[in-house]
């Protein structure tokens, strides 16, 4: 079940969120971000934030927000996180499909991912399967703890 994220949900999801940002493999968030700062970034600043819950466990979450203001606010941006124990079960696909429907229902016409770390091959392949194309590359845009400086991809999909 995908539904809006509550503060209680975020508290339950926090250990997974914290592990993801501390790993520094996919998100350019401060590895030492506090729980309060993370809640603000993930739940308060976006247009909306959702969870995928099954049997009382949060399997993943996403936020959606305008990618720009004013005349660029018809393009949205999303971020997705999947709990470690739920990876490989189609959670990211389900969240992304939900986000696209939600985006269209709320007047967004396109979706753009501003910084997909190129070494995150599972995500890149999934976004491509879901119709996203790479429209740009930020050379050496991410300091990966294992691979060093790696590229970031800008991925885009027209939704309507």
C-alpha positions in Angstrom: 0.0 0.0 0.0 1.4 3.4 -1.0 0.1 6.3 1.1 1.3 9.7 2.4 4.2 9.5 4.8 3.6 10.5 8.4 6.1 11.6 11.0 5.7 8.3 12.7 6.5 6.5 9.4 9.6 8.6 9.0 10.7 7.6 12.5 10.3 4.0 11.5 12.1 4.6 8.2 14.9 6.6 9.7 17.4 3.7 10.3 17.1 2.8 6.6 17.3 6.4 5.5 20.4 7.0 7.7 22.1 3.8 6.4 21.6 5.0 2.8 23.0 8.5 3.4 25.9 7.2 5.4 26.9 4.8 2.7 27.2 7.7 0.3 26.6 5.5 -2.7 23.5 7.2 -4.1 22.5 10.4 -2.4 24.4 13.7 -2.1 23.2 14.2 1.4 25.5 14.9 4.3 26.4 11.6 5.8 26.0 13.0 9.3 22.6 14.7 8.6 20.5 14.8 11.7 17.1 13.1 11.9 15.4 16.5 12.1 17.3 17.8 9.0 16.5 14.6 7.1 12.8 14.9 8.0 12.7 18.5 6.7 14.5 17.6 3.4 12.4 14.4 2.8 9.0 15.3 4.3 8.5 19.1 4.8 10.1 20.7 1.8 8.7 18.5 -1.0 5.2 18.8 -2.5 4.4 15.4 -1.1 6.1 12.3 0.4 4.8 8.7 0.3 5.7 5.3 1.8 5.1 1.8 0.5 4.0 -0.2 3.5 3.5 -3.9 3.8 2.5 -5.8 6.9 3.5 -2.8 9.1 6.9 -2.4 7.5 8.1 0.6 5.5 9.6 -1.0 2.3 10.4 2.3 0.6 9.6 6.0 0.3 9.6 8.8 -2.3 9.1 12.5 -2.4 7.9 14.6 -5.2 8.4 18.4 -5.7 8.7 20.9 -8.5 12.1 20.8 -10.1 12.0 24.6 -10.6 9.8 27.5 -9.8 7.6 29.7 -12.0 7.6 28.8 -15.6 9.6 25.6 -14.9 7.2 24.3 -12.2 5.5 21.8 -14.6 8.6 19.6 -14.3 8.8 17.6 -11.1 11.7 15.9 -9.4 11.5 12.8 -7.2 13.8 11.0 -4.9 13.3 7.3 -4.0 14.7 5.2 -1.2 14.2 1.4 -0.7 14.8 -0.3 2.6 17.8 -2.7 2.4 15.6 -5.7 3.2 13.2 -4.9 0.4 15.6 -4.4 -2.5 15.1 -6.6 -5.6 11.3 -6.9 -4.9 10.0 -4.3 -7.3 9.6 -1.6 -4.7 11.4 1.1 -6.6 9.4 0.3 -9.8 6.2 0.5 -7.8 7.1 3.8 -6.2 8.2 5.3 -9.5 5.1 4.2 -11.3 3.0 5.7 -8.5 5.0 9.0 -8.6 4.4 9.3 -12.3 0.6 8.9 -11.9 0.6 11.3 -9.0 2.6 13.8 -10.9 0.2 13.8 -13.8 -2.8 14.0 -11.5 -1.3 17.1 -9.9 -0.5 19.0 -13.1 3.1 18.0 -13.7 4.0 17.3 -17.3 7.5 15.9 -17.0 9.8 14.3 -14.4 13.5 14.9 -14.1 16.1 13.2 -12.0 18.9 15.8 -11.5 21.7 13.5 -10.3 21.5 9.7 -10.8 24.9 8.4 -9.7 26.2 6.4 -12.7 27.5 3.6 -10.6 23.9 2.9 -9.4 23.4 0.7 -12.4 20.2 -1.0 -11.0 18.5 2.4 -10.7 19.8 3.6 -14.1 18.5 0.4 -15.8 15.1 0.7 -14.0 14.6 4.3 -15.0 15.5 3.5 -18.6 12.9 0.6 -18.5 10.3 3.0 -17.3 10.9 5.4 -20.2 13.5 7.9 -18.8 16.3 9.0 -21.1 19.6 10.5 -20.1 19.6 14.1 -21.3 22.9 15.1 -19.7 26.0 14.0 -17.7 27.7 15.8 -15.0 31.3 14.6 -15.4 32.9 13.5 -12.1 29.9 15.0 -10.3 29.8 12.6 -7.4 32.6 11.5 -4.9 31.8 7.8 -4.5 33.5 6.2 -1.5 34.5 3.1 -3.4 34.8 4.3 -7.0 36.1 7.8 -6.5 34.8 10.6 -8.8 32.0 9.2 -11.0 29.5 10.8 -13.4 26.0 11.8 -12.5 23.2 11.4 -15.0 20.3 13.8 -15.6 17.4 11.7 -16.6 14.1 12.9 -18.0 10.6 11.7 -19.0 7.7 13.6 -20.6 4.6 12.3 -18.8 1.7 13.6 -20.8 
